[in-house]
Amino acid sequence: MRISVKFHLSFAFPELNDLWRSADHLGFEGIWDYDHFFGPSEFDEPTYEGWTTLAAMAAITEQTRIGCLVTGVTYRNPAVLAEMAATVDHISGGRQNFGIGAGWHEAEHRGYGIALPSPVSRVAMVDEALTVIRRLWTEELVNFSSDFFTLEDAFCEPKPLQFPHPPIVMASTG
């Protein structure tokens, strides 16, 4: 049996370090954080940004797989996200799981001025974003034009350490 753990990003950073190191030492399969800007319980609860925190987790742990469960497709351009994920894969020594989902948090989107399309549109965005991300991870130069995203002569270097790319975990409950 393989067990992973997800920690809320509202702990003080030294506590998160201790939790990550303990989970790594105890042999958990994976350690996950989340991609939200508001707190998990109370919206005004302090919380760290998920991808920045994931990079720290990657540097602090040594053997456990790590990932963001999951990245909201509406929050970042997929080309930028591909570069971020490739960077974290290098920092972790090739231990990253890549999580992406349709997004759902209405108050968070409204609070940060981020558009929240319909659930059908967000699912289509996930499909297109995954196409962009996989291509950037596996091709030298990418041109792409769709309903949601446009890339012109885009590239992602260095490529992720994991070949052909990190494992992908997808979620959609929006």
C-alpha positions as CSV (number, residue, x, y, z in Angstrom):
1,M,0.0,0.0,0.0
2,R,1.2,3.5,-0.9
3,I,0.1,6.5,1.2
4,S,0.5,10.1,0.4
5,V,-0.2,13.2,2.6
6,K,-1.4,16.7,1.8
7,F,-0.6,19.5,4.2
8,H,-2.5,22.8,4.5
9,L,-0.3,25.7,3.6
10,S,-1.5,27.8,6.6
11,F,1.1,26.4,9.0
12,A,4.1,28.6,9.8
13,F,6.9,27.8,7.3
14,P,9.2,26.2,9.9
15,E,6.4,23.8,10.9
16,L,5.8,22.9,7.2
17,N,9.6,22.1,6.9
18,D,9.3,19.8,9.9
19,L,6.1,18.1,8.5
20,W,7.7,17.6,5.1
21,R,11.0,16.2,6.5
22,S,9.0,13.9,8.8
23,A,6.8,12.6,5.9
24,D,9.9,12.1,3.8
25,H,11.7,10.3,6.6
26,L,8.7,8.1,7.4
27,G,8.5,6.9,3.8
28,F,5.3,8.4,2.5
29,E,4.8,7.9,-1.2
30,G,4.0,11.5,-1.8
31,I,3.6,14.9,-0.2
32,W,1.1,17.3,-1.8
33,D,0.2,20.9,-1.4
34,Y,-2.6,22.8,-3.1
35,D,-3.1,25.7,-5.5
36,H,-5.2,28.2,-3.6
37,F,-4.7,31.8,-2.5
38,F,-7.3,31.8,0.2
39,G,-7.1,29.7,3.3
40,P,-8.6,26.2,3.4
41,S,-11.0,26.8,6.3
42,E,-11.5,30.5,6.6
43,F,-11.0,32.6,3.4
44,D,-9.0,35.2,5.3
45,E,-6.7,32.5,6.9
46,P,-3.1,33.0,5.9
47,T,-1.9,30.6,3.3
48,Y,1.3,30.3,1.2
49,E,1.2,30.2,-2.6
50,G,1.3,26.6,-3.8
51,W,4.0,26.5,-6.5
52,T,6.4,28.7,-4.6
53,T,5.9,26.4,-1.6
54,L,6.3,23.3,-3.8
55,A,9.7,24.5,-4.9
56,A,10.7,24.7,-1.2
57,M,9.3,21.3,-0.5
58,A,11.3,19.9,-3.4
59,A,14.5,21.3,-2.0
60,I,13.8,20.1,1.6
61,T,12.7,16.5,0.9
62,E,15.0,13.8,-0.6
63,Q,13.0,10.7,-1.6
64,T,9.2,11.4,-1.4
65,R,7.4,12.3,-4.6
66,I,5.9,15.8,-4.4
67,G,3.1,17.7,-6.2
68,C,0.4,20.3,-6.2
69,L,-3.0,18.7,-5.8
70,V,-4.1,20.3,-8.1
71,T,-3.2,23.4,-10.1
72,G,-6.2,25.5,-11.2
73,V,-6.1,25.9,-15.0
74,T,-7.5,29.4,-14.7
75,Y,-4.7,30.8,-12.5
76,R,-1.7,30.6,-14.9
77,N,-0.9,30.5,-18.6
78,P,0.0,26.9,-19.4
79,A,3.3,27.8,-21.0
80,V,4.4,29.6,-17.8
81,L,3.1,26.6,-15.8
82,A,5.1,24.2,-17.9
83,E,8.2,26.1,-17.2
84,M,7.4,26.3,-13.4
85,A,6.8,22.5,-13.3
86,A,9.9,21.7,-15.2
87,T,11.9,23.8,-12.8
88,V,10.4,22.1,-9.8
89,D,11.1,18.7,-11.4
90,H,14.8,19.7,-11.5
91,I,14.8,21.0,-7.9
92,S,13.3,17.7,-6.7
93,G,15.6,15.5,-8.7
94,G,12.8,14.2,-10.8
95,R,10.2,13.5,-8.1
96,Q,7.4,15.8,-9.1
97,N,3.8,14.7,-9.9
98,F,2.0,17.3,-11.9
99,G,-1.6,18.0,-10.9
100,I,-4.0,20.1,-12.9
101,G,-7.7,20.7,-12.6
102,A,-10.6,22.9,-13.8
103,G,-10.7,25.2,-10.8
104,W,-13.8,26.0,-8.8
105,H,-13.3,28.6,-6.1
106,E,-15.6,31.4,-7.0
107,A,-14.7,33.8,-4.1
108,E,-11.0,33.3,-4.9
109,H,-11.4,34.1,-8.5
110,R,-13.6,37.1,-7.8
111,G,-11.2,38.3,-5.0
112,Y,-8.1,38.1,-7.4
113,G,-9.9,39.4,-10.5
114,I,-9.5,36.1,-12.3
115,A,-12.2,35.1,-14.8
116,L,-14.1,31.9,-13.9
117,P,-15.5,30.5,-17.1
118,S,-18.3,27.9,-17.1
119,P,-17.5,24.4,-16.0
120,V,-17.7,23.2,-19.6
121,S,-15.2,25.9,-20.7
122,R,-12.9,25.1,-17.8
123,V,-12.8,21.4,-18.8
124,A,-11.9,22.4,-22.3
125,M,-9.2,24.7,-20.9
126,V,-7.7,21.8,-19.1
127,D,-7.6,19.7,-22.3
128,E,-5.9,22.6,-24.2
129,A,-3.6,23.4,-21.3
130,L,-2.4,19.8,-21.1
131,T,-1.8,19.8,-24.9
132,V,0.4,22.9,-24.5
133,I,2.2,21.6,-21.4
134,R,3.0,18.2,-22.9
135,R,4.2,19.7,-26.1
136,L,6.5,22.2,-24.3
137,W,7.9,19.3,-22.2
138,T,8.6,17.1,-25.3
139,E,9.2,19.4,-28.3
140,E,11.8,21.9,-29.1
141,L,9.7,24.8,-30.3
142,V,5.9,25.1,-30.0
143,N,3.4,27.1,-31.9
144,F,-0.2,26.7,-30.8
145,S,-3.5,28.6,-31.2
146,S,-6.8,27.6,-29.7
147,D,-9.9,29.1,-28.2
148,F,-8.1,29.8,-24.9
149,F,-4.3,29.9,-25.5
150,T,-1.9,31.1,-28.1
151,L,1.9,30.4,-28.3
152,E,4.3,31.6,-30.9
153,D,7.8,30.0,-31.0
154,A,7.5,29.0,-27.3
155,F,10.0,26.6,-25.7
156,C,10.6,25.1,-22.3
157,E,14.2,24.6,-21.3
158,P,15.4,22.7,-19.5
159,K,12.9,19.9,-20.1
160,P,11.7,18.0,-17.0
161,L,14.1,15.3,-15.7
162,Q,11.4,12.7,-16.0
163,F,11.0,11.3,-19.5
164,P,8.9,12.0,-21.4
165,H,7.4,14.2,-18.6
166,P,6.3,14.0,-14.9
167,P,3.2,11.9,-14.2
168,I,0.0,13.9,-14.6
169,V,-2.8,13.8,-12.1
170,M,-6.0,15.5,-13.3
171,A,-9.1,16.5,-11.3
172,S,-12.3,18.2,-12.2
173,T,-15.2,18.8,-9.9
174,G,-16.0,22.5,-10.9
